[in-house]
Amino acid sequence: MSHISITTINEEHDTLGAMLNSVRMMIQRGPAHQPELFFDIMRAMLFYIDEVPEKQHHPKETEVLFPLVAKRSPVSAELIQRLNKEHHKGEASIRDLQHKLLAWEILGDARRPAFEEAAMQYVGFYKEHIHLEESVILPEALKVLKAEDWKVVDAAFAVNADPLSASKPRDPIYDRLFTKITMKAPAPIGLGPA
C-alpha cells in the first residue's frame, strides 16, 4: 500500500540530499573569481535547509510520525529519541553554519576553514540521519502503523510544499529561492554557467 506521507518524506529526503551534495560541491569549487555569486548561492542553500527541512519536514516527523511509530514499536523508541534530539539541534546547527559563512564573507579567508569543516561535518551528519530514517524508521512504520495512524500521518505530510520538489507545484513565495539555487548555481551544481 502506498502512502502520501512516505512518498513526500522520500521526495523531501531526495531534494535535501541533492542540496547537501550541492553544498559540498560548492565548497569544493570555492568562490574562484565570483565570490559574490558564491556567497549568494551558499546563503540561499543554507536558507533552504533552514526554511524547508527544519520548519516543515522535521516537525511533522517529530510531532506526528515518530510518536506513532514509538507507540506501536517500543524497540524503535531509542533510535527515535536520537533522531528527535538531532532534529532539535538542527536549527541551531544550520544557524551556526550561516554565521560561519557570513564570518568568512565579511572577515575574509581566515574564516574559510571553520566554515568548510563545519559544513562538511554537517553534510555527513545529515546524510547519516536521512539514512537511518529511510532504512530503519520508515520500514518499521510500514510494518507497525495501523490504518488510523496512516490517516493522521498522511494528512500531516500532504500539505508540505518543498519549493525544490519537481512533483508538487511550487509556491510563488519561493520562486526567488528556487531561481537563485537552481538557475544561478554553476553547472553541474545548478543550471548556471560552468
MDTraj code that builds the backbone (N, CA, C; nanometers):
import mdtraj as md
import numpy as np

residues = "MET SER HIS ILE SER ILE THR THR ILE ASN GLU GLU HIS ASP THR LEU GLY ALA MET LEU ASN SER VAL ARG MET MET ILE GLN ARG GLY PRO ALA HIS GLN PRO GLU LEU PHE PHE ASP ILE MET ARG ALA MET LEU PHE TYR ILE ASP GLU VAL PRO GLU LYS GLN HIS HIS PRO LYS GLU THR GLU VAL LEU PHE PRO LEU VAL ALA LYS ARG SER PRO VAL SER ALA GLU LEU ILE GLN ARG LEU ASN LYS GLU HIS HIS LYS GLY GLU ALA SER ILE ARG ASP LEU GLN HIS LYS LEU LEU ALA TRP GLU ILE LEU GLY ASP ALA ARG ARG PRO ALA PHE GLU GLU ALA ALA MET GLN TYR VAL GLY PHE TYR LYS GLU HIS ILE HIS LEU GLU GLU SER VAL ILE LEU PRO GLU ALA LEU LYS VAL LEU LYS ALA GLU ASP TRP LYS VAL VAL ASP ALA ALA PHE ALA VAL ASN ALA ASP PRO LEU SER ALA SER LYS PRO ARG ASP PRO ILE TYR ASP ARG LEU PHE THR LYS ILE THR MET LYS ALA PRO ALA PRO ILE GLY LEU GLY PRO ALA".split()
xyz = np.array([
    [0.0836, -0.1179, 0.0000],
    [0.0000, 0.0000, 0.0000],
    [0.0884, 0.1247, 0.0000],
    [0.0504, 0.2224, -0.0792],
    [0.1264, 0.3465, -0.0913],
    [0.0670, 0.4534, 0.0001],
    [0.1541, 0.5313, 0.0606],
    [0.1115, 0.6385, 0.1499],
    [0.1719, 0.7696, 0.1029],
    [0.0899, 0.8745, 0.0976],
    [0.1385, 1.0049, 0.0536],
    [0.2509, 1.0547, 0.1439],
    [0.2437, 1.0206, 0.2717],
    [0.3479, 1.0651, 0.3649],
    [0.4827, 1.0026, 0.3304],
    [0.4845, 0.8746, 0.2990],
    [0.6106, 0.8077, 0.2640],
    [0.6665, 0.8671, 0.1355],
    [0.5795, 0.8881, 0.0368],
    [0.6228, 0.9497, -0.0891],
    [0.6794, 1.0886, -0.0633],
    [0.6098, 1.1680, 0.0170],
    [0.6546, 1.3036, 0.0474],
    [0.7870, 1.3018, 0.1223],
    [0.7986, 1.2173, 0.2233],
    [0.9233, 1.2082, 0.3007],
    [1.0385, 1.1697, 0.2090],
    [1.0188, 1.0687, 0.1250],
    [1.1263, 1.0261, 0.0345],
    [1.1636, 1.1357, -0.0643],
    [1.0639, 1.2055, -0.1198],
    [1.0931, 1.3153, -0.2120],
    [1.1695, 1.4272, -0.1406],
    [1.1260, 1.4606, -0.0203],
    [1.1939, 1.5664, 0.0537],
    [1.3349, 1.5242, 0.0932],
    [1.3546, 1.3977, 0.1271],
    [1.4894, 1.3485, 0.1543],
    [1.5756, 1.3563, 0.0286],
    [1.5176, 1.3206, -0.0862],
    [1.5930, 1.3285, -0.2119],
    [1.6343, 1.4717, -0.2424],
    [1.5408, 1.5655, -0.2256],
    [1.5702, 1.7058, -0.2518],
    [1.6764, 1.7568, -0.1546],
    [1.6607, 1.7225, -0.0274],
    [1.7585, 1.7645, 0.0720],
    [1.8946, 1.7009, 0.0443],
    [1.8953, 1.5728, 0.0061],
    [2.0212, 1.5065, -0.0273],
    [2.0912, 1.5761, -0.1439],
    [2.0134, 1.6153, -0.2444],
    [2.0702, 1.6887, -0.3579],
    [2.1255, 1.8233, -0.3115],
    [2.0543, 1.8893, -0.2212],
    [2.1023, 2.0179, -0.1689],
    [2.2311, 1.9993, -0.0902],
    [2.2379, 1.8959, -0.0088],
    [2.3599, 1.8691, 0.0675],
    [2.4767, 1.8391, -0.0264],
    [2.4516, 1.7623, -0.1317],
    [2.5567, 1.7372, -0.2311],
    [2.5993, 1.8667, -0.2985],
    [2.5037, 1.9548, -0.3246],
    [2.5348, 2.0833, -0.3875],
    [2.6179, 2.1711, -0.2954],
    [2.5865, 2.1704, -0.1673],
    [2.6673, 2.2450, -0.0704],
    [2.8103, 2.1932, -0.0737],
    [2.8253, 2.0616, -0.0699],
    [2.9591, 2.0004, -0.0735],
    [3.0339, 2.0396, -0.2015],
    [2.9651, 2.0320, -0.3139],
    [3.0280, 2.0659, -0.4423],
    [3.0645, 2.2142, -0.4493],
    [2.9792, 2.3008, -0.3966],
    [3.0106, 2.4441, -0.3950],
    [3.1342, 2.4705, -0.3095],
    [3.1452, 2.4024, -0.1965],
    [3.2627, 2.4198, -0.1107],
    [3.3877, 2.3732, -0.1840],
    [3.3794, 2.2576, -0.2491],
    [3.4949, 2.2068, -0.3227],
    [3.5331, 2.3002, -0.4369],
    [3.4356, 2.3593, -0.5001],
    [3.4594, 2.4528, -0.6101],
    [3.5165, 2.5843, -0.5588],
    [3.4627, 2.6327, -0.4469],
    [3.5078, 2.7580, -0.3885],
    [3.4572, 2.8792, -0.4647],
    [3.4885, 2.9974, -0.4138],
    [3.4372, 3.1190, -0.4753],
    [3.5044, 3.1563, -0.6070],
    [3.6258, 3.1066, -0.6302],
    [3.7016, 3.1373, -0.7528],
    [3.6993, 3.2874, -0.7797],
    [3.6570, 3.3265, -0.8989],
    [3.6572, 3.4681, -0.9363],
    [3.5187, 3.5303, -0.9251],
    [3.4260, 3.4585, -0.8601],
    [3.2904, 3.5104, -0.8440],
    [3.2451, 3.4975, -0.6985],
    [3.3153, 3.5639, -0.6058],
    [3.2785, 3.5475, -0.4642],
    [3.1368, 3.5938, -0.4328],
    [3.0890, 3.7010, -0.4975],
    [2.9535, 3.7484, -0.4683],
    [2.8510, 3.6412, -0.5023],
    [2.8666, 3.5790, -0.6183],
    [2.7751, 3.4736, -0.6599],
    [2.7868, 3.3523, -0.5674],
    [2.9084, 3.3145, -0.5341],
    [2.9316, 3.2006, -0.4454],
    [2.8586, 3.2199, -0.3122],
    [2.8819, 3.3337, -0.2471],
    [2.8199, 3.3565, -0.1161],
    [2.6685, 3.3707, -0.1273],
    [2.6216, 3.4304, -0.2347],
    [2.4786, 3.4442, -0.2574],
    [2.4112, 3.3069, -0.2681],
    [2.4722, 3.2176, -0.3449],
    [2.4173, 3.0828, -0.3632],
    [2.4279, 3.0022, -0.2337],
    [2.5409, 3.0110, -0.1660],
    [2.5557, 2.9361, -0.0401],
    [2.4541, 2.9834, 0.0633],
    [2.4315, 3.1153, 0.0728],
    [2.3305, 3.1662, 0.1658],
    [2.1932, 3.1103, 0.1310],
    [2.1622, 3.1074, 0.0016],
    [2.0319, 3.0552, -0.0420],
    [2.0182, 2.9069, -0.0078],
    [2.1244, 2.8295, -0.0270],
    [2.1198, 2.6867, 0.0052],
    [2.0983, 2.6639, 0.1543],
    [2.1706, 2.7379, 0.2365],
    [2.1557, 2.7224, 0.3811],
    [2.0189, 2.7717, 0.4273],
    [1.9692, 2.8769, 0.3641],
    [1.8350, 2.9250, 0.3960],
    [1.7318, 2.8190, 0.3615],
    [1.7467, 2.7542, 0.2460],
    [1.6546, 2.6462, 0.2072],
    [1.6523, 2.5377, 0.3157],
    [1.7699, 2.4952, 0.3619],
    [1.7771, 2.3899, 0.4634],
    [1.7074, 2.4358, 0.5913],
    [1.7265, 2.5618, 0.6267],
    [1.6621, 2.6159, 0.7466],
    [1.5111, 2.6306, 0.7269],
    [1.4704, 2.6738, 0.6106],
    [1.3306, 2.7063, 0.5838],
    [1.2428, 2.5830, 0.5607],
    [1.2921, 2.4861, 0.4862],
    [1.2060, 2.3730, 0.4483],
    [1.2255, 2.2523, 0.5397],
    [1.3408, 2.1865, 0.5393],
    [1.3522, 2.0695, 0.6277],
    [1.3333, 2.1030, 0.7756],
    [1.3925, 2.2119, 0.8216],
    [1.3853, 2.2441, 0.9644],
    [1.2463, 2.2897, 1.0081],
    [1.1736, 2.3605, 0.9218],
    [1.0449, 2.4169, 0.9638],
    [0.9239, 2.3372, 0.9159],
    [0.9371, 2.2603, 0.8075],
    [0.8231, 2.1830, 0.7545],
    [0.8372, 2.0344, 0.7813],
    [0.9514, 1.9808, 0.7431],
    [0.9725, 1.8361, 0.7399],
    [0.9934, 1.7784, 0.8809],
    [1.0929, 1.8278, 0.9516],
    [1.1261, 1.7715, 1.0827],
    [1.0133, 1.7810, 1.1848],
    [0.9434, 1.8945, 1.1946],
    [0.8358, 1.8990, 1.2944],
    [0.7301, 1.7902, 1.2733],
    [0.7005, 1.7585, 1.1483],
    [0.5985, 1.6554, 1.1235],
    [0.6501, 1.5160, 1.1567],
    [0.7782, 1.4942, 1.1347],
    [0.8349, 1.3660, 1.1777],
    [0.8316, 1.3573, 1.3299],
    [0.8798, 1.4613, 1.3964],
    [0.8911, 1.4626, 1.5424],
    [0.7557, 1.4605, 1.6125],
    [0.6598, 1.5363, 1.5596],
    [0.5321, 1.5513, 1.6291],
    [0.4253, 1.4513, 1.5861],
    [0.4383, 1.3945, 1.4650],
    [0.3325, 1.3069, 1.4138],
    [0.3837, 1.1641, 1.3906],
    [0.4789, 1.1466, 1.3016],
    [0.5234, 1.0123, 1.2629],
    [0.5949, 0.9388, 1.3763],
    [0.6974, 1.0009, 1.4324],
    [0.7792, 0.9316, 1.5319],
    [0.7003, 0.8861, 1.6542],
    [0.6129, 0.9695, 1.7124],
    [0.5387, 0.9213, 1.8298],
    [0.4513, 0.7995, 1.7990],
    [0.3922, 0.7969, 1.6805],
    [0.3088, 0.6821, 1.6445],
    [0.3923, 0.5559, 1.6264],
    [0.5085, 0.5704, 1.5635],
    [0.5959, 0.4533, 1.5461],
    [0.6455, 0.4061, 1.6823],
    [0.6874, 0.4983, 1.7684],
    [0.7370, 0.4602, 1.9021],
    [0.6282, 0.3907, 1.9831],
    [0.5048, 0.4373, 1.9686],
    [0.3929, 0.3766, 2.0408],
    [0.3690, 0.2332, 1.9945],
    [0.3762, 0.2101, 1.8648],
    [0.3474, 0.0771, 1.8094],
    [0.4703, -0.0147, 1.8089],
    [0.5886, 0.0455, 1.8189],
    [0.7120, -0.0327, 1.8132],
    [0.8094, 0.0173, 1.9193],
    [0.7937, -0.0259, 2.0426],
    [0.8813, 0.0217, 2.1504],
    [1.0302, -0.0007, 2.1250],
    [1.0649, -0.1011, 2.0448],
    [1.2072, -0.1238, 2.0155],
    [1.2665, -0.0086, 1.9343],
    [1.1824, 0.0703, 1.8697],
    [1.2295, 0.1847, 1.7901],
    [1.2478, 0.3105, 1.8743],
    [1.2014, 0.3082, 1.9971],
    [1.1968, 0.4295, 2.0792],
    [1.3340, 0.4930, 2.0987],
    [1.4368, 0.4126, 2.1196],
    [1.5710, 0.4684, 2.1435],
    [1.6227, 0.5423, 2.0199],
    [1.6071, 0.4813, 1.9026],
    [1.6513, 0.5473, 1.7798],
    [1.5678, 0.6723, 1.7534],
    [1.4392, 0.6641, 1.7776],
    [1.3521, 0.7801, 1.7577],
    [1.3934, 0.8934, 1.8512],
    [1.4286, 0.8604, 1.9738],
    [1.4755, 0.9621, 2.0677],
    [1.6022, 1.0293, 2.0141],
    [1.6931, 0.9507, 1.9595],
    [1.8159, 1.0064, 1.9000],
    [1.7819, 1.0988, 1.7829],
    [1.6948, 1.0534, 1.6931],
    [1.6575, 1.1343, 1.5767],
    [1.5878, 1.2629, 1.6196],
    [1.5047, 1.2558, 1.7216],
    [1.4394, 1.3761, 1.7731],
    [1.5406, 1.4752, 1.8289],
    [1.6407, 1.4251, 1.9003],
    [1.7465, 1.5135, 1.9518],
    [1.8199, 1.5800, 1.8360],
    [1.8457, 1.5035, 1.7308],
    [1.9119, 1.5603, 1.6133],
    [1.8239, 1.6669, 1.5486],
    [1.6936, 1.6416, 1.5403],
    [1.6018, 1.7431, 1.4878],
    [1.6080, 1.8691, 1.5744],
    [1.6073, 1.8489, 1.7041],
    [1.6079, 1.9620, 1.7976],
    [1.7345, 2.0469, 1.7812],
    [1.8479, 1.9825, 1.7567],
    [1.9740, 2.0543, 1.7385],
    [1.9884, 2.1117, 1.5974],
    [1.9034, 2.0675, 1.5044],
    [1.9192, 2.1045, 1.3648],
    [1.9147, 2.2528, 1.3371],
    [1.8187, 2.3217, 1.3972],
    [1.8051, 2.4649, 1.3715],
    [1.9279, 2.5407, 1.4207],
    [1.9787, 2.5055, 1.5374],
    [2.0998, 2.5709, 1.5886],
    [2.2196, 2.5403, 1.5001],
    [2.2271, 2.4181, 1.4505],
    [2.3393, 2.3796, 1.3635],
    [2.3398, 2.4579, 1.2333],
    [2.2225, 2.4732, 1.1716],
    [2.2172, 2.5457, 1.0450],
    [2.2432, 2.6942, 1.0680],
    [2.1974, 2.7475, 1.1796],
    [2.2253, 2.8887, 1.2109],
    [2.3751, 2.9098, 1.2341],
    [2.4398, 2.8125, 1.2979],
    [2.5847, 2.8207, 1.3175],
    [2.6571, 2.8220, 1.1827],
    [2.6115, 2.7386, 1.0902],
    [2.6719, 2.7387, 0.9561],
    [2.6503, 2.8723, 0.8863],
    [2.5301, 2.9263, 0.8970],
    [2.5023, 3.0557, 0.8349],
    [2.5943, 3.1637, 0.8941],
    [2.6163, 3.1578, 1.0237],
    [2.7055, 3.2536, 1.0892],
    [2.8494, 3.2368, 1.0405],
    [2.8939, 3.1126, 1.0304],
    [3.0311, 3.0874, 0.9848],
    [3.0503, 3.1317, 0.8391],
    [2.9477, 3.1128, 0.7571],
    [2.9555, 3.1595, 0.6185],
    [2.9653, 3.3115, 0.6153],
    [2.8843, 3.3786, 0.6941],
    [2.8882, 3.5246, 0.6993],
    [3.0243, 3.5731, 0.7500],
    [3.0783, 3.5049, 0.8494],
    [3.2105, 3.5422, 0.9004],
    [3.3155, 3.5306, 0.7907],
    [3.3105, 3.4246, 0.7120],
    [3.4045, 3.4082, 0.6006],
    [3.3853, 3.5212, 0.4993],
    [3.2604, 3.5486, 0.4640],
    [3.2327, 3.6519, 0.3640],
    [3.2785, 3.7900, 0.4114],
    [3.2513, 3.8239, 0.5355],
    [3.2798, 3.9579, 0.5872],
    [3.4240, 3.9723, 0.6343],
    [3.4753, 3.8717, 0.7030],
    [3.6068, 3.8827, 0.7662],
    [3.7199, 3.8225, 0.6831],
    [3.6862, 3.7502, 0.5779],
    [3.7893, 3.7021, 0.4879],
    [3.8273, 3.5558, 0.5049],
    [3.9275, 3.5169, 0.4258],
    [3.9661, 3.3763, 0.4134],
    [4.0167, 3.3111, 0.5415],
    [4.0544, 3.3907, 0.6412],
    [4.0956, 3.3308, 0.7684],
    [3.9803, 3.2524, 0.8307],
    [3.8564, 3.2883, 0.7962],
    [3.7381, 3.2198, 0.8496],
    [3.6891, 3.1069, 0.7581],
    [3.7510, 3.0912, 0.6430],
    [3.7072, 2.9880, 0.5479],
    [3.7184, 2.8464, 0.6044],
    [3.8332, 2.8064, 0.6644],
    [3.8445, 2.6675, 0.7137],
    [3.7370, 2.6304, 0.8160],
    [3.7009, 2.7237, 0.9030],
    [3.5985, 2.6932, 1.0051],
    [3.4651, 2.6627, 0.9388],
    [3.4301, 2.7425, 0.8375],
    [3.3045, 2.7167, 0.7674],
    [3.3106, 2.5838, 0.6928],
    [3.4171, 2.5633, 0.6166],
    [3.4261, 2.4414, 0.5351],
    [3.4224, 2.3158, 0.6206],
    [3.4955, 2.3157, 0.7308],
    [3.4974, 2.1983, 0.8189],
    [3.3589, 2.1733, 0.8792],
    [3.2963, 2.2791, 0.9294],
    [3.1629, 2.2645, 0.9896],
    [3.0607, 2.2195, 0.8854],
    [3.0685, 2.2745, 0.7659],
    [2.9729, 2.2388, 0.6605],
    [2.9895, 2.0933, 0.6187],
    [3.1116, 2.0469, 0.6037],
    [3.1334, 1.9077, 0.5624],
    [3.0882, 1.8108, 0.6720],
    [3.1105, 1.8469, 0.7978],
    [3.0613, 1.7636, 0.9081],
    [2.9083, 1.7610, 0.9075],
    [2.8480, 1.8747, 0.8830],
    [2.7029, 1.8847, 0.8793],
    [2.6451, 1.7981, 0.7680],
    [2.7056, 1.8044, 0.6500],
    [2.6594, 1.7234, 0.5364],
    [2.6669, 1.5753, 0.5720],
    [2.7789, 1.5316, 0.6296],
    [2.7941, 1.3909, 0.6676],
    [2.6937, 1.3481, 0.7724],
    [2.6760, 1.4323, 0.8741],
    [2.5794, 1.4029, 0.9801],
    [2.4387, 1.3899, 0.9223],
    [2.4012, 1.4845, 0.8361],
    [2.2650, 1.4880, 0.7834],
    [2.2373, 1.3684, 0.6935],
    [2.3365, 1.3294, 0.6137],
    [2.3173, 1.2130, 0.5261],
    [2.2968, 1.0863, 0.6095],
    [2.3691, 1.0735, 0.7197],
    [2.3507, 0.9583, 0.8090],
    [2.2123, 0.9624, 0.8730],
    [2.1679, 1.0807, 0.9113],
    [2.0350, 1.0986, 0.9705],
    [1.9260, 1.0513, 0.8728],
    [1.9355, 1.0957, 0.7495],
    [1.8390, 1.0553, 0.6460],
    [1.8432, 0.9047, 0.6259],
    [1.9641, 0.8493, 0.6220],
    [1.9795, 0.7042, 0.6016],
    [1.9083, 0.6256, 0.7127],
    [1.9234, 0.6685, 0.8374],
    [1.8574, 0.5983, 0.9492],
    [1.7057, 0.6062, 0.9382],
    [1.6556, 0.7224, 0.9003],
    [1.5105, 0.7349, 0.8851],
    [1.4599, 0.6424, 0.7747],
    [1.5311, 0.6399, 0.6627],
    [1.4842, 0.5607, 0.5482],
    [1.5072, 0.4116, 0.5649],
    [1.6148, 0.3731, 0.6310],
    [1.6459, 0.2306, 0.6399],
    [1.5877, 0.1624, 0.7634],
    [1.5529, 0.2406, 0.8656],
    [1.5013, 0.1806, 0.9889],
    [1.3585, 0.2283, 1.0202],
    [1.3398, 0.3591, 1.0304],
    [1.2120, 0.4115, 1.0798],
    [1.0994, 0.3929, 0.9786],
    [1.1219, 0.4284, 0.8532],
    [1.0140, 0.4143, 0.7547],
    [0.9732, 0.2681, 0.7336],
    [1.0679, 0.1749, 0.7215],
    [1.0241, 0.0338, 0.7122],
    [0.9478, -0.0126, 0.8364],
    [0.9909, 0.0353, 0.9527],
    [0.9201, -0.0017, 1.0759],
    [0.7796, 0.0585, 1.0761],
    [0.7676, 0.1821, 1.0299],
    [0.6353, 0.2451, 1.0209],
    [0.5434, 0.1641, 0.9303],
    [0.5953, 0.1226, 0.8165],
    [0.5141, 0.0426, 0.7236],
    [0.4708, -0.0892, 0.7865],
    [0.5529, -0.1405, 0.8743],
    [0.5238, -0.2683, 0.9384],
    [0.4228, -0.2549, 1.0526],
    [0.4312, -0.1472, 1.1319],
    [0.3548, -0.1439, 1.2570],
    [0.2361, -0.0466, 1.2608],
    [0.2375, 0.0561, 1.1773],
    [0.1285, 0.1536, 1.1870],
    [-0.0018, 0.0963, 1.1330],
    [-0.1090, 0.1370, 1.1948],
    [-0.2422, 0.0912, 1.1562],
    [-0.3065, 0.1940, 1.0625],
    [-0.4156, 0.1577, 0.9997],
    [-0.4835, 0.2452, 0.9029],
    [-0.5162, 0.3816, 0.9636],
    [-0.5621, 0.3833, 1.0883],
    [-0.5959, 0.5124, 1.1506],
    [-0.4721, 0.5987, 1.1747],
    [-0.3576, 0.5336, 1.1986],
    [-0.2318, 0.6075, 1.2134],
    [-0.1929, 0.6727, 1.0803],
    [-0.2043, 0.5952, 0.9727],
    [-0.1655, 0.6460, 0.8412],
    [-0.2524, 0.7638, 0.7988],
    [-0.3777, 0.7651, 0.8374],
    [-0.4634, 0.8802, 0.8044],
    [-0.4061, 1.0078, 0.8644],
    [-0.3628, 0.9993, 0.9884],
    [-0.3061, 1.1153, 1.0579],
    [-0.1734, 1.1569, 0.9942],
    [-0.0857, 1.0597, 0.9708],
    [0.0465, 1.0884, 0.9140],
    [0.0334, 1.1426, 0.7721],
    [-0.0490, 1.0778, 0.6907],
    [-0.0673, 1.1227, 0.5518],
    [-0.1243, 1.2642, 0.5465],
    [-0.2206, 1.2940, 0.6332],
    [-0.2801, 1.4280, 0.6355],
    [-0.1750, 1.5332, 0.6723],
    [-0.0874, 1.5013, 0.7651],
    [0.0155, 1.5969, 0.8068],
    [0.1126, 1.6281, 0.6929],
    [0.1571, 1.5247, 0.6216],
    [0.2574, 1.5454, 0.5170],
    [0.1979, 1.5902, 0.3839],
    [0.0682, 1.5746, 0.3658],
    [0.0046, 1.6124, 0.2383],
    [0.0158, 1.7610, 0.2094],
    [0.0277, 1.8424, 0.3137],
    [0.0309, 1.9875, 0.2943],
    [0.1722, 2.0432, 0.2774],
    [0.2743, 1.9594, 0.2857],
    [0.4116, 2.0078, 0.2670],
    [0.4291, 2.0643, 0.1275],
    [0.5090, 2.1694, 0.1180],
    [0.5326, 2.2353, -0.0111],
    [0.6808, 2.2658, -0.0267],
    [0.7590, 2.1649, -0.0594],
    [0.9014, 2.1825, -0.0816],
    [0.9215, 2.2621, -0.2102],
    [0.9833, 2.3808, -0.2028],
    [0.9954, 2.4644, -0.3217],
    [1.0853, 2.4063, -0.4299],
    [1.1647, 2.3059, -0.3977],
    [1.2524, 2.2463, -0.4980],
    [1.2001, 2.1124, -0.5487],
    [1.0854, 2.0689, -0.4994],
    [1.0279, 1.9421, -0.5432],
    [0.9777, 1.9528, -0.6864],
    [1.0095, 1.8518, -0.7645],
    [0.9647, 1.8501, -0.9040],
    [0.8211, 1.8008, -0.9164],
    [0.7706, 1.7317, -0.8141],
    [0.6385, 1.6690, -0.8265],
    [0.5238, 1.7537, -0.7729],
    [0.5555, 1.8639, -0.7056],
    [0.4493, 1.9476, -0.6492],
    [0.4591, 2.0876, -0.7081],
    [0.3454, 2.1554, -0.7213],
    [0.3507, 2.2929, -0.7698],
    [0.4306, 2.3795, -0.6721],
    [0.5119, 2.4664, -0.7270],
    [0.5966, 2.5499, -0.6437],
    [0.5180, 2.6695, -0.5919],
    [0.5305, 2.6952, -0.4636],
    [0.4696, 2.8120, -0.4018],
    [0.5393, 2.9357, -0.4576],
    [0.4642, 3.0321, -0.5123],
    [0.5263, 3.1511, -0.5722],
    [0.6176, 3.2276, -0.4762],
    [0.5911, 3.2159, -0.3467],
    [0.6744, 3.2862, -0.2496],
    [0.8202, 3.2373, -0.2547],
    [0.8399, 3.1150, -0.3016],
    [0.9741, 3.0578, -0.3068],
    [1.0412, 3.0707, -0.4435],
    [0.9796, 3.1380, -0.5378],
    [1.0378, 3.1480, -0.6723],
    [1.1787, 3.2066, -0.6725],
    [1.2003, 3.3112, -0.5933],
    [1.3348, 3.3705, -0.5880],
    [1.4375, 3.2707, -0.5370],
    [1.4000, 3.1962, -0.4333],
    [1.4896, 3.0957, -0.3768],
    [1.5183, 2.9873, -0.4798],
    [1.4135, 2.9377, -0.5446],
    [1.4287, 2.8346, -0.6474],
    [1.5215, 2.8836, -0.7588],
    [1.4982, 3.0057, -0.8067],
    [1.5780, 3.0622, -0.9155],
    [1.7233, 3.0766, -0.8741],
    [1.7444, 3.1294, -0.7565],
    [1.8814, 3.1521, -0.7101],
    [1.9597, 3.0217, -0.7030],
    [1.8980, 2.9201, -0.6486],
    [1.9700, 2.7941, -0.6290],
    [1.9851, 2.7180, -0.7601],
    [1.8770, 2.6965, -0.8304],
    [1.8846, 2.6098, -0.9483],
    [1.9326, 2.6804, -1.0739],
    [1.8991, 2.8062, -1.0899],
    [1.9323, 2.8756, -1.2150],
    [2.0668, 2.9486, -1.2087],
    [2.1095, 2.9901, -1.0900],
    [2.2330, 3.0653, -1.0794],
    [2.3537, 2.9804, -1.0379],
    [2.3295, 2.8710, -0.9682],
    [2.4416, 2.7867, -0.9267],
    [2.5096, 2.7324, -1.0513],
    [2.6428, 2.7355, -1.0526],
    [2.7130, 2.6910, -1.1720],
    [2.6938, 2.5422, -1.2000],
    [2.6932, 2.5070, -1.3293],
    [2.6848, 2.3665, -1.3692],
    [2.8102, 2.2963, -1.3196],
    [2.8027, 2.1743, -1.2763],
    [2.6905, 2.0832, -1.2774],
    [2.6039, 2.0913, -1.1504],
    [2.6321, 2.1880, -1.0622],
    [2.5558, 2.2017, -0.9393],
    [2.4144, 2.2485, -0.9694],
    [2.4049, 2.3487, -1.0546],
    [2.2769, 2.4032, -1.0983],
    [2.2782, 2.4190, -1.2489],
    [2.1964, 2.5115, -1.2973],
    [2.1856, 2.5307, -1.4410],
    [2.2599, 2.6547, -1.4903],
    [2.3329, 2.7228, -1.4007],
    [2.4098, 2.8411, -1.4391],
    [2.5328, 2.8019, -1.5183],
    [2.6029, 2.9033, -1.5712],
    [2.7245, 2.8752, -1.6479],
    [2.8306, 2.8071, -1.5630],
    [2.9055, 2.7179, -1.6227],
    [3.0091, 2.6427, -1.5503],
    [3.1202, 2.7350, -1.5075],
])
top = md.Topology()
chain = top.add_chain()
for i, resn in enumerate(residues, 1):
    res = top.add_residue(resn, chain, resSeq=i)
    for name in ("N", "CA", "C"):
        top.add_atom(name, md.element.get_by_symbol(name[0]), res)
traj = md.Trajectory(xyz[None], top)
